[in-house]
Amino acid sequence: MCEFAKQHNWFILPRWDCDIKNVGSIKLAEKLGFHTPREYGVYSLEHVN
C-alpha cells in the first residue's frame, strides 16, 4: 500500500487487467499472486457530430 493511502486510512486492493488472450500477462499475474481471471464486457460510445 502506498504511503499516502496509509496516512489517510484508505484500503487499496490491487487489480490486474489484460486481454484474455495475453497469456504472458496472465502468467505473470499468477506469479505475483493474482487469482481468478475472468472475462467481462467492454462498451464504448462513439461520438457522432
FENDAZI-V59738 format. One record per backbone hydrogen bond with DSSP energy under -1.0 kcal/mol. NH is the residue of the N-H (numbers start at 1). CO is the residue of the C=O. E is the energy in kcal/mol with one decimal. If there is no record, write none. Layout:
BEGIN
nh: [NH:NH]
co: [CO:CO]
e: [E:E]
END
This chain:
BEGIN
nh: [6:7:8:9:10:22:23:26:27:28:29:30:31:32:33:34]
co: [2:3:4:6:5:19:21:22:23:24:25:26:27:28:30:29]
e: [-2.0:-2.4:-1.3:-1.3:-2.9:-2.1:-1.7:-2.1:-2.6:-2.1:-2.5:-2.1:-2.1:-1.7:-1.3:-2.7]
END
